[in-house]
């Protein structure tokens, strides 16, 4: 039995410049729902966020949205949020991120903006500091995250990633491989074989 039961997806509340971002979100959401996993996400109903949550629901999966009260009118409406299986309204962004961390067994970063980047880097930082061993996947749709990978390489070369093995995420270019990779990771952890860290 896999230890991965819920997946937190970080992603943009806008659709982005090219259609493949939202298409990848729909594909991932369908995969999450069909695998019987729970989606934990930022609660928005627009952009890439809306695409992934809509797809999970359409595939019969469970969706938990976690959103600060001040963002409800910007990223969704209370009426739209009633479609979710569970809605957690937090006082601020810090509580939101902590609740997302608590509810998720794994993390996936789809394309997004500064908020998505901040969430991704923070969860990687917590891993570097030994606060968790949950898998972190970067969904590198159409090379979206390539500039960040170059920055991480630069940081390592300059001697600032002293625990690089704890930071290294699973980078996957094909969105269809994300859920299978997470399920394999959970099975490997159950069987005591350690983490799977790879580019797929």
C-alpha positions in Angstrom: 0.0 0.0 0.0 1.5 3.4 -1.0 2.0 6.0 1.6 1.0 8.7 -0.9 -2.6 9.5 -0.3 -2.7 13.2 -0.9 -0.9 15.5 -3.3 -0.4 19.3 -2.8 -0.2 21.1 -6.1 1.3 24.5 -6.3 0.3 26.4 -9.4 -0.8 29.8 -10.8 -4.1 31.4 -10.4 -3.7 32.7 -14.0 -3.7 30.4 -17.1 -0.3 31.7 -18.3 0.7 32.5 -21.9 0.4 29.1 -23.6 -2.5 26.6 -23.5 -0.2 23.7 -22.5 0.0 24.9 -18.9 -3.7 24.5 -18.3 -3.7 21.3 -20.4 -1.0 19.8 -18.2 -3.0 20.8 -15.1 -6.1 19.0 -16.4 -4.0 15.9 -17.2 -2.5 15.9 -13.7 -5.9 16.5 -12.1 -7.4 13.6 -14.0 -4.5 11.3 -13.0 -4.8 12.3 -9.3 -8.6 11.7 -9.3 -8.4 8.4 -11.2 -5.6 7.2 -8.8 -7.9 7.8 -5.8 -5.6 10.5 -4.4 -6.8 13.7 -2.7 -5.8 17.1 -4.1 -4.7 19.7 -1.7 -4.3 23.1 -3.3 -4.7 26.8 -2.8 -8.4 27.0 -3.3 -8.6 29.2 -6.4 -11.0 28.5 -9.2 -9.3 30.4 -11.9 -6.3 29.7 -14.2 -4.1 26.7 -13.7 -5.5 26.2 -10.2 -9.0 26.0 -11.5 -8.0 23.6 -14.3 -6.4 21.1 -11.9 -9.1 21.1 -9.3 -11.9 20.9 -11.9 -10.2 17.8 -13.4 -9.8 16.1 -10.1 -13.5 16.6 -9.3 -14.5 15.4 -12.8 -12.5 12.2 -12.3 -14.3 11.5 -9.0 -11.4 12.6 -6.7 -11.5 14.5 -3.5 -10.4 18.2 -3.5 -9.4 20.2 -0.4 -8.9 23.9 -0.9 -6.9 26.0 1.6 -7.2 29.7 1.1 -6.7 32.9 3.2 -9.9 34.8 3.7 -8.5 38.0 2.0 -7.9 36.0 -1.3 -11.4 34.6 -1.6 -12.8 37.4 -3.7 -9.6 37.7 -5.8 -9.1 34.0 -6.7 -12.6 32.6 -6.3 -16.1 33.3 -4.9 -17.6 31.5 -1.9 -20.3 30.1 -4.2 -17.7 28.6 -6.5 -15.8 27.2 -3.5 -18.8 25.2 -2.4 -18.1 22.7 -5.1 -15.0 21.5 -3.2 -15.2 18.6 -0.9 -13.5 20.6 1.9 -12.7 24.2 2.2 -10.3 25.5 4.9 -10.2 29.3 5.3 -7.0 30.6 7.0 -6.1 33.8 8.6 -3.1 34.4 6.5 -0.6 33.0 4.0 1.6 31.5 6.6 -1.2 29.4 8.1 -2.3 28.4 4.6 1.2 27.0 3.7 1.5 25.2 7.0 -2.0 23.6 6.6 -1.1 22.5 3.1 2.1 20.9 4.3 0.2 19.0 7.1 -2.5 17.7 4.7 -0.2 16.5 1.9 2.0 13.5 1.4 3.7 14.9 -1.7 4.1 18.2 -3.5 4.0 19.1 -7.2 4.8 22.4 -8.7 3.1 23.3 -12.0 3.8 26.5 -13.8 2.9 29.7 -11.9 4.2 33.0 -10.7 6.0 34.4 -7.6 3.6 32.7 -5.2 4.1 29.3 -6.8 7.9 29.8 -6.8 7.8 30.9 -3.1 5.8 27.8 -2.1 8.1 25.5 -4.0 11.3 26.9 -2.6 10.0 27.0 0.9 9.0 23.3 0.9 12.4 22.4 -0.6 14.0 24.5 2.2 12.1 22.6 4.9 13.4 19.4 3.3 17.0 20.7 3.4 16.6 21.5 7.1 15.4 18.0 7.8 11.7 18.9 8.5 10.3 16.4 6.1 11.1 13.7 3.6 8.0 14.1 1.4 8.7 13.9 -2.3 8.7 17.2 -4.3 8.0 17.1 -8.0 8.7 19.9 -10.4 6.4 19.5 -13.4 8.7 21.1 -16.1 6.0 21.7 -18.7 7.6 22.9 -21.9 10.8 23.7 -20.0 9.0 26.3 -17.8 11.3 25.6 -14.8 14.6 25.4 -16.8 15.8 28.8 -15.6 15.2 27.8 -12.0 17.2 24.6 -12.5 20.1 26.7 -13.9 19.9 28.9 -10.8 20.0 25.9 -8.5 23.1 24.6 -10.4 24.7 28.0 -10.0 24.0 28.0 -6.2 25.5 24.6 -5.9 28.6 25.5 -7.9 29.1 28.6 -5.7 28.9 26.5 -2.6 25.6 27.5 -1.2 23.7 24.2 -1.4 25.5 22.3 1.3 22.8 19.7 1.6 21.9 19.4 -2.1 20.9 15.8 -1.7 18.1 16.8 0.6 16.9 19.6 -1.7 16.9 17.8 -5.1 13.4 17.4 -6.4 12.0 14.9 -8.9 12.0 16.8 -12.2 9.4 15.4 -14.7 8.8 16.8 -18.1 5.9 14.5 -19.0 2.9 15.3 -16.8 1.6 11.8 -17.3 4.5 10.4 -15.4 3.9 12.4 -12.2 1.3 10.3 -10.4 3.0 7.0 -11.3 6.4 8.4 -10.0 4.7 9.4 -6.7 3.1 6.1 -6.3 6.4 4.3 -6.9 8.0 6.6 -4.4 5.4 5.7 -1.8 5.8 2.0 -2.4 9.6 2.3 -2.2 9.4 4.0 1.1 7.0 1.4 2.4 9.5 -1.3 1.4 12.4 0.5 2.9 14.2 1.2 -0.3 14.6 5.0 0.2 13.7 7.9 -2.0 13.5 7.9 -5.7 15.2 11.0 -7.1 15.3 11.1 -10.9 14.6 13.2 -14.0 11.9 11.5 -16.1 
